[in-house]
């Protein structure tokens, strides 16, 4: 009875609190099983990690480099997008400055040459003295190489790299043999230039020498089989027309005809120099041009010195020992012409070559400005001004690229199609009918209230 009462009280009365939690400790057999499971999971994780690392190591290196190159290209493109405008503006600004320096150096050099001829009428000696300064071309080019290139090279290595057009074996004999014809053309062009300065003005000489680009085109078309371009033929005709107008600007009986003829000879010798160098070296690079001009200066010092001595003792270019030689004018002239040739040959490293060509064209107004500043009078007839303008137009036409006509037509056609499409899109909207054909959507009627 007492047991029955206890059971009944247990069923009716709820428990006053939660039942205690009993912790069952594992037996030694269960501990071994748990340790075995943990070790197996650890080994399985190590195997997975090893397989992943092996797959990454066995990945194609080309794919890795491709991914790396793509990421680098994206970074460079982002940087280039932010820096390209600045670089373009910097190159254009540098080109304008260098073009102005080209024009000013030529104008003042021509003025110094004119004054030197008045005080010391020995044109070949003056040309020989200025040609010796060309030896400084390669040292100055190597200085630019050290300032601009990241991978520096020794002077001998850079000289051998830039002088491959002279031959495989670089000896003094091969250098003199390869550069001697160019040295003759260089001295001949300078000598005819000095003779032309004795007869015509500095502005006329500068205008005639700008026609050298037309002679380069004609000689390249004949000798190097360059592409025929009608616009450049027209430019050459304009240059020849300007030369004829300069020659007969003062009448048929004057020194202008002889002076212009001498200027044309100088421009022709300069053009032949450029064409032969292009045929010898192929694509003309600044390093090769500087090596050639340094070799020209060396040939002038070694070979042409005897010509100066011969002309002196034959009284062709004689001056008494007591006569003062204007070394200051000679030094100024040589340094200015050296700066001019350096900017023309090395200016393409720092800026666009077209801006350097524009600087050569600006030698005509620069010579007129220097002549006005020095003499305070500018004697230039309307015929000569028209001739200089015609030569300038021809020179600008010669600077047009080879595919300028195709590029212009493509640009005009693109512009025309763009405007036509824009007008068609703005004028009417198209809808797709049931057949899938685009048709013009009729414009809704607009009611106006008066």
C-alpha positions in Angstrom: 0.0 0.0 0.0 2.9 2.4 0.8 4.5 1.6 -2.6 1.2 2.4 -4.3 0.9 5.7 -2.5 4.4 6.7 -3.6 3.7 6.0 -7.2 0.5 8.0 -7.1 2.2 11.0 -5.5 4.9 10.8 -8.1 2.4 11.0 -10.9 0.3 13.8 -9.4 3.0 16.2 -8.0 5.3 17.8 -10.6 9.0 17.8 -10.1 10.2 20.9 -8.3 13.4 21.3 -10.5 15.3 20.0 -13.5 16.8 16.6 -13.3 20.5 16.5 -13.0 22.6 15.9 -16.1 24.7 12.8 -16.0 28.0 12.8 -17.8 29.0 9.4 -19.1 32.8 9.2 -19.3 34.1 7.2 -22.4 35.7 3.9 -22.0 39.2 3.2 -23.2 37.8 1.5 -26.3 35.8 4.6 -27.2 38.8 6.9 -26.7 40.8 4.8 -29.2 38.1 5.0 -31.8 37.8 8.8 -31.4 41.6 9.2 -31.7 41.5 7.1 -34.9 38.8 9.3 -36.4 40.6 12.5 -35.6 43.9 11.1 -37.2 42.1 10.0 -40.3 40.5 13.4 -40.8 43.8 15.1 -40.3 45.5 12.9 -42.9 42.6 13.5 -45.3 43.0 17.3 -44.9 46.7 17.0 -45.6 46.1 15.0 -48.7 43.6 17.6 -50.0 46.1 20.5 -49.4 48.9 18.6 -51.1 46.7 17.9 -54.2 45.8 21.6 -54.5 49.4 22.8 -54.2 50.4 20.2 -56.8 47.8 21.3 -59.2 48.9 25.0 -58.9 52.5 24.0 -59.4 51.7 21.9 -62.5 49.7 24.7 -64.1 50.9 25.8 -67.5 53.6 28.6 -67.1 52.3 30.3 -70.2 48.9 30.7 -68.6 50.5 32.1 -65.5 52.6 34.5 -67.5 49.5 35.4 -69.6 47.5 36.1 -66.5 50.4 38.1 -65.1 50.8 40.0 -68.4 47.1 40.7 -68.5 47.2 42.1 -65.0 50.3 44.1 -65.8 48.7 45.4 -69.0 45.6 46.5 -67.1 47.8 48.3 -64.7 49.8 49.9 -67.4 46.7 50.8 -69.4 45.3 52.5 -66.3 48.5 54.4 -65.8 48.8 55.2 -69.5 45.3 56.6 -69.6 46.3 59.0 -66.9 49.8 59.8 -68.3 49.4 59.8 -72.1 47.8 63.3 -72.3 50.6 64.6 -70.1 53.2 62.9 -72.3 51.7 64.2 -75.5 51.5 67.7 -74.2 55.1 67.4 -73.0 56.3 66.2 -76.3 54.5 68.9 -78.2 55.8 71.6 -75.9 59.3 70.2 -76.2 58.9 70.1 -80.0 57.8 73.7 -80.2 60.8 74.8 -78.1 63.2 72.7 -80.2 61.7 73.9 -83.4 62.2 77.5 -82.3 65.8 76.7 -81.4 66.4 75.1 -84.8 65.2 78.3 -86.6 67.1 80.6 -84.3 70.3 78.7 -84.4 70.2 78.5 -88.2 69.4 82.2 -88.6 72.1 83.4 -86.2 74.6 80.9 -87.7 73.9 82.3 -91.2 74.3 85.8 -89.9 77.7 84.8 -88.4 78.7 83.2 -91.6 77.9 86.4 -93.6 79.9 88.5 -91.2 82.8 86.1 -91.2 82.9 86.1 -95.0 83.1 89.9 -95.0 86.0 89.9 -92.6 87.8 86.8 -93.8 86.8 85.8 -97.4 88.0 82.2 -97.3 84.9 80.0 -97.7 86.6 76.6 -97.9 88.6 77.3 -94.8 85.5 78.3 -92.9 83.7 75.2 -94.0 86.7 73.0 -93.0 86.8 74.6 -89.6 83.1 74.1 -89.0 83.2 70.5 -90.3 85.8 69.5 -87.7 83.3 70.3 -85.0 81.2 67.3 -86.2 83.5 65.0 -84.3 81.5 66.0 -81.2 78.3 64.4 -82.6 78.8 60.9 -81.2 80.0 62.0 -77.7 76.9 64.2 -77.4 74.7 61.4 -78.7 76.2 59.0 -76.1 75.5 61.6 -73.4 71.8 61.6 -74.5 71.9 57.8 -74.4 73.0 57.9 -70.8 70.3 60.4 -69.9 67.4 58.7 -71.6 68.1 54.9 -71.8 67.6 52.6 -68.8 70.1 50.0 -70.0 73.4 51.8 -70.2 76.1 50.5 -72.5 79.8 51.2 -72.9 80.9 53.8 -75.5 82.6 51.2 -77.6 79.6 48.9 -77.5 77.3 51.7 -78.5 79.6 52.8 -81.3 79.8 49.3 -82.8 76.1 49.0 -82.5 75.5 52.3 -84.4 78.2 51.8 -87.0 77.1 48.5 -88.5 76.6 50.2 -91.9 80.3 50.9 -92.1 81.1 47.1 -92.1 81.8 44.2 -89.8 85.4 45.0 -89.1 85.6 48.5 -87.6 89.0 49.8 -88.5 90.3 53.3 -89.3 90.7 52.4 -92.9 87.1 51.1 -93.3 85.8 54.2 -91.4 87.7 56.6 -93.7 86.7 54.6 -96.8 83.1 54.5 -95.8 82.8 58.1 -94.7 85.0 59.8 -97.4 82.2 60.2 -100.0 79.9 61.7 -97.4 82.6 64.0 -96.3 83.1 65.2 -99.9 79.3 65.9 -100.2 79.2 67.6 -96.9 82.1 70.0 -97.7 80.7 70.6 -101.2 77.3 71.5 -99.8 78.9 73.9 -97.3 81.2 75.4 -99.8 78.4 76.2 -102.3 76.4 77.6 -99.4 79.1 80.0 -98.5 79.5 81.1 -102.1 75.8 81.7 -102.4 75.9 83.9 -99.2 78.4 86.1 -101.0 75.8 87.0 -103.7 72.3 86.8 -102.3 70.6 87.6 -99.0 70.3 85.3 -96.0 66.5 85.0 -96.5 67.0 83.8 -100.1 69.6 81.2 -99.1 67.3 79.9 -96.4 64.4 79.6 -98.8 66.5 77.8 -101.4 67.9 75.3 -98.9 64.3 74.5 -97.8 63.9 73.0 -101.3 66.3 70.3 -100.4 63.4 68.2 -99.2 61.9 68.3 -102.7 65.2 67.1 -104.2 65.3 64.3 -101.6 61.9 63.1 -102.8 62.9 63.2 -106.4 66.2 61.3 -105.8 64.5 58.8 -103.6 61.8 58.2 -106.2 64.4 57.6 -108.9 67.2 55.9 -107.0 65.4 54.1 -104.1 62.1 53.3 -105.9 60.0 55.1 -103.3 56.2 55.3 -103.7 55.0 57.7 -106.3 52.8 60.5 -104.7 51.1 63.1 -106.8 51.0 65.6 -104.0 54.8 65.5 -103.6 55.2 65.9 -107.3 53.1 69.1 -107.0 55.2 70.2 -104.0 58.4 69.7 -106.1 56.9 71.7 -108.9 56.0 74.5 -106.4 59.6 74.4 -105.0 61.1 74.8 -108.5 58.7 77.6 -109.3 59.8 79.4 -106.2 63.4 78.9 -107.1 62.8 80.4 -110.6 61.0 83.4 -109.1 63.9 84.0 -106.7 66.4 83.8 -109.5 64.7 86.3 -111.7 63.4 88.6 -109.0 65.9 91.3 -109.7 66.0 90.9 -113.5 68.1 88.8 -115.9 71.4 90.6 -115.4 72.1 90.4 -111.7 74.0 88.2 -109.2 70.8 86.7 -107.9 70.8 84.1 -110.7 74.3 82.9 -109.8 73.6 83.0 -106.1 70.4 81.0 -106.5 72.2 78.5 -108.7 74.9 78.0 -106.1 72.2 77.6 -103.4 70.4 75.0 -105.6 73.8 73.2 -105.9 74.2 73.2 -102.1 70.7 71.9 -101.6 71.2 69.2 -104.2 74.5 68.0 -102.6 72.7 67.9 -99.2 69.9 65.9 -100.7 72.3 63.4 -102.3 74.0 63.1 -99.0 70.8 62.0 -97.3 69.7 59.7 -100.1 73.1 57.9 -100.2 73.1 57.5 -96.4 69.6 56.1 -96.5 70.7 53.6 -99.2 73.7 52.6 -97.2 72.2 52.4 -93.7 68.5 51.7 -94.6 66.2 53.1 -92.0 68.1 56.1 -90.6 68.5 56.1 -86.9 69.9 59.0 -84.7 72.8 56.8 -83.5 73.9 55.9 -87.1 73.5 59.5 -88.2 75.7 60.8 -85.3 78.3 58.1 -86.0 78.4 59.1 -89.7 78.7 62.8 -88.9 81.5 62.2 -86.4 83.3 60.2 -89.1 82.7 63.1 -91.5 84.4 65.4 -89.1 87.3 63.0 -88.8 87.7 62.8 -92.5 87.6 66.6 -92.8 90.4 66.9 -90.3 92.5 64.2 -91.9 91.9 64.5 -95.6 90.6 68.1 -96.2 93.4 69.8 -94.3 95.6 69.3 -97.3 93.1 71.0 -99.5 93.2 74.1 -97.3 97.0 74.1 -97.5 96.9 73.7 -101.2 94.4 76.6 -101.6 96.5 78.8 -99.4 99.8 78.3 -101.3 98.1 78.7 -104.7 96.6 82.0 -103.5 93.1 80.9 -104.1 92.3 81.5 -100.5 95.2 83.6 -99.3 95.5 86.0 -96.4 98.7 87.6 -95.1 100.1 86.4 -91.9 99.6 89.8 -90.3 95.9 89.7 -91.0 93.7 89.0 -88.0 91.5 85.9 -88.3 88.1 86.4 -86.7 88.2 83.3 -84.4 85.3 84.6 -82.3 83.0 84.7 -85.3 84.3 81.3 -86.5 83.6 79.8 -83.1 80.1 81.3 -82.9 79.3 80.1 -86.4 80.6 76.6 -85.8 78.8 76.2 -82.5 75.5 77.5 -83.9 75.6 75.2 -86.9 76.6 72.3 -84.6 73.5 73.0 -82.4 71.3 73.2 -85.6 72.5 69.8 -86.9 72.3 68.2 -83.4 68.7 69.3 -83.1 67.8 68.1 -86.6 69.3 64.7 -86.1 68.6 64.1 -82.4 65.4 66.1 -81.9 63.3 63.0 -82.9 64.3 61.4 -79.6 62.5 64.0 -77.5 59.6 65.1 -79.7 57.8 64.5 -83.0 59.9 64.8 -86.1 57.3 66.9 -87.8 57.8 69.7 -85.3 61.6 69.6 -86.1 60.7 69.9 -89.8 58.5 72.8 -89.0 61.5 74.4 -87.3 63.4 74.1 -90.5 60.7 75.9 -92.4 60.7 78.7 -89.8 64.3 79.4 -90.7 63.0 81.7 -93.5 61.1 84.2 -91.2 63.8 83.8 -88.5 66.5 84.9 -91.1 64.3 87.8 -92.0 63.9 88.8 -88.4 67.6 88.5 -87.7 68.4 90.5 -90.8 65.9 93.2 -89.7 67.4 93.2 -86.2 71.0 93.5 -87.3 70.8 95.8 -90.3 67.5 97.5 -89.3 66.4 97.3 -92.9 64.8 94.4 -94.8 65.1 94.7 -98.5 62.7 92.1 -99.9 60.6 92.7 -103.0 57.1 91.4 -103.5 58.3 88.8 -106.0 60.8 87.4 -103.5 58.1 87.3 -100.8 55.7 85.4 -103.1 58.5 83.0 -104.0 59.3 82.3 -100.3 55.6 81.7 -99.7 55.3 79.3 -102.6 58.4 77.4 -101.4 56.9 77.2 -97.9 53.6 75.7 -99.3 55.6 73.1 -101.2 57.6 72.3 -98.1 54.5 71.8 -96.1 53.0 69.5 -98.8 56.1 67.4 -98.7 55.5 66.7 -95.0 52.3 64.9 -95.6 52.5 61.1 -94.9 52.2 58.5 -97.6 48.6 57.4 -96.7 47.3 60.9 -96.1 44.7 60.6 -98.9 43.3 57.3 -97.7 43.2 58.5 -94.1 41.5 61.7 -95.2 38.9 59.9 -97.2 38.3 57.4 -94.5 37.8 60.1 -91.9 35.4 62.1 -94.2 33.4 58.9 -94.9 33.3 58.1 -91.2 32.2 61.6 -90.4 29.5 61.5 -93.2 28.1 58.2 -92.1 28.1 59.2 -88.5 26.1 62.4 -89.3 23.7 60.4 -91.5 23.1 57.8 -88.8 22.6 60.4 -86.2 20.1 62.2 -88.4 18.3 59.0 -89.1 18.2 58.1 -85.4 17.0 61.5 -84.4 14.5 62.0 -87.2 12.6 58.7 -86.9 12.3 55.8 -84.6 12.3 52.2 -85.9 10.1 49.3 -84.7 10.3 45.6 -85.5 7.2 44.2 -87.3 6.0 40.6 -87.2 8.4 39.6 -90.0 11.4 40.9 -88.0 12.0 43.9 -90.4 12.9 47.3 -89.0 10.4 49.8 -90.2 10.0 53.5 -89.4 7.6 54.2 -86.5 5.1 56.9 -87.5 5.4 60.0 -85.4 2.4 60.7 -83.2 0.2 63.6 -84.1 0.6 66.6 -82.0 -2.5 68.8 -81.4 -2.0 72.4 -80.9 -4.5 74.7 -79.2 -4.9 78.1 -80.7 
